Amino acid sequence: MDLNNTPVIIGVAQITQQRDVKSPLDPLNLIAKACKNAFVRTGVYNLQEKIDVLYMSTISSWIYEDAPKELSQLLKIKPVQLYTAPISGNTPQLLVNKAAKTISLGESKLILIAGGEASYSRYRAKKDKVTLDWPPPPPEAADKARKAIIFYLSNFENSYKLTNPTYVYALIETALRGVSGKSMKEHLYKIGKRYERFSYIASENPDAWIQRQLKSKEIITPCPSNRIVCHPYTKHMVSNLYVDQAAALIMTDVKTATDLGIDKKMWVYPMGGADLHNIFYMTQRPQLYDSPAIKEAAKLALKQAGLKLRDIDVFDLYSCFPCMVEIARQEIGIPDDDPRDLTITGGLSFFGGPFSSYSMHPIVMAVNLIQKDPSIKAMILANGGYNTSESVGIYGNNPPALDWKDYDYDDIQQKINAKTLPEPIEIANGELKIEAYTIIYDRKGSPELGVVMGRLKSEERTFAFIPSDSKILLELEKEELVGKTFLVEYDNETKHNYLNIRS
């Protein structure tokens, strides 16, 4: 392995914009501020003049004509390559892995990776609490926004009103609960205790959005300030997108870092990483409650780093929803009673969940921790889609055991894809055994709609609605439906399947 081309992180920064700022920065200027801070922390004068590649997460809270180009102008950098990743929660770690390979191949010398959002300021503006002096969006803003979205649901899946990621993850959550053998009460208690710990970590983090520690009961109990969104999730259990946060990191190779005179105490190596995806459409996965992509990506990253799981000191498992933390913990092999925390930021509910750029923040924090204590090894798990795209990274004070440029795992991805199930049945009649479900509530806490996913006697999958009868839904919210069998009937008028609850 050519150590000269070994990738190393030399500068990081993150920023959280104050809630009550009178003239909030737009997302791009917030990102630029984080980038400038990262430049300063390298200790190299005019480092920005040497940046040759810029990678960005897609900005969701405001539309720009050409965000990477405009950021380059703000920073006065002249990269020869600009790249914006599609909207996905695994983006920051994916970009670090991409940059590491690019640098190890000698294709770049200095890469800047950045992302951020200012959704809270947009929310304030809609409430007439602040006037935004932001650059006007381009005329084709709606088309640009639409093109940046990856549609993770098939047309059939989407027809069952799964318009909000919270609803999809609630299905996964109930499937996970069903296979765990825990009662509804036991499962909710476990979520509450885990998220209470996350809230405590956020309360100790000066960059977190919510720094008031919440107790388990506050997190899991619906109330006017913590409304129930859909079964079993309250507002405090889901990612908080309404934040103003940005982060940036700078990567180079060992030779360039040496030539620039950067203190080796500031070097942090991406020791290992892998990017895999699960079967794309949820109805075609063998199970909803696992993640082969996380399991294999974690093993690959550890192998590349030359480490065992016991060697990892700190984790940040993507916590958009409780089920993702639990699935990741199980697939990585972290014992349920392991004393190591599963987040270093406080998680997406309490630290904040700035769309595609969240995982940049735990990476920044991991780098800061390692710079202070070189013995620390960190693992970051970033998730995108609906438990779809998974990126793992391991960070430490040592070079990787296996060279980034030689590391390939296409065969493992093919093995995951090979287990794809047939497409679901759209017109279903007969008995349906429920695998997952959720009940969706309005903003006042009244049940509006129920959706189930299950298997027919033929083992083929389908979706169905629970009749929109509030009395039925109120009764069902207290009952575990996973594992139960109901008659399902197709309605020719609405073109949807419905459970016959009264049969």
C-alpha positions, 0 to 999 in steps of 0.5 A: 500500500502506497502510504503517500496516497493514503487518505486523511482528514485534516480539518472539520467544522460544524455550526448550528445557527441560533434559533432567534437570530434576526437575519438568518443565513441561507443554507448555502451561506451557513455551509460556507461559514462551516467550510471557512471554519474548517479551513482555519482549523487546518492552520494552513494559510490560503488552503482553499486555493488548493481545493481541487474537488468539491462534494456536497449533499443536496440542499433541501430547504432552499433551491439554488441554480447551481449550489456547488458552483455558488458555494465555490464562488462564496469560498473563492475556490476553483475546484476542477470537479463539482459533485452533488449527491442525491437526497439520501441520509447516507450521503455524507459517509458515502461521500467520505468513502468516495473521496477516500477512493479518489484520493488513494487513486491519485485522482485528487489532492484536496477534497472539500465535503460539505452540507447543511440546511436552514429549515427552521428559518424557513419555518419561522418565515412562514410564521411571519417571525422573520424576513428572509433576505435570501437569494431568489430561487431559480425559475425552474425551482420546482423541477430542480427539487423534483429531480433531486428526489429518489422515489423509494416506493413503487407506484403500488406502495405509494398508492397506499398513502405512504407519503411521509417517511414516518409512516413507512418506518412505522411499518418497519417498527411494528414488524420489528416489534412483532418478531422481537416477542415484546409486548407493545408496552415493553417495546415502547418502554425500550424506545423511551429508555434509549431515546432518554439516553440520546436526549441526555447526550444531546443536552451535553452537546453545545451544537445540539438543537434540543439541549433540554433533557427529556425523560422516557415518559415525556418522549413516548407519551402523546400530549399537545407538544408531543403529538402522536404522528402515527402508531407507535411514533410520537413527535419526539421519536422521529427525526427533527428536520426543522433545524439550521445546521451545517458541517464540512470536512477536508480530506487529502493524502498523507504526502500532501498533508506532510508537504503542507506542514499539518501537525500529525496530531490533527490527522484522522484516517478513514480506516475503513468504509463500505456502501451497500444497499438493501433490496430497493422496494420494501414489498420485495424484501424477505423481511422488513426487520433486518438489513443485510446491507448494514451487516455486510457493510459493517463487516467490510469496514472493520476488515478494511480497518483491521479491527474487531467490533470490540475495538470500536470505542464510539458509535453513531448509528443513524437514528431517524426512527427508533427501528433503524437504531435497533436494526443497525445495532443487531446487524452490526452485532452490538450486544443489547446491554453493551455499555457503549453509547449508540450516538455521539451527537444525541441523534436526529430527534434531539441533536437535529436531522438536517435532511441529507447532511446529518451524518456529517456532524457525527463524522466531525465529532468523531474527528474531534474526539480522535484529535483529542485522544488518538486511541479512539476508534469510531464507527459511523452508520449512515442510512438513506431511504427506507432502510435502503442505502447504507454507508459505514465508516470507521475513523482512527489514528492509523492507516487502513489495513487494506488500501481504498483503491483495491477494495471492491465488494460488488459480489456481496451486493449481488448476493443481497439483490439475489434475494429479491421477492416477486412483485406484490399482488395488487388485487388481493382477496382472501386471508392476509397475515399481517407483517406490519401496520400503522395507524395515521393520526391527524394533528389533533390526535384522532386516528384517520387511516390504517395501513397494513402489509402482509402475506396471502396464503400463497405467500405473496405480499400485498398492502391493504387499508383498514377501514377509516372508521375512527371507532375501529381504529381506536380499538385497534391501536391498543391491539397487536396486529402483527401475526394476526390474520384477516380477510382482505377484499379488493374494492373495484371502485377505489382500486385498493385492498381493504381488511374486513375487520368485522368478519 
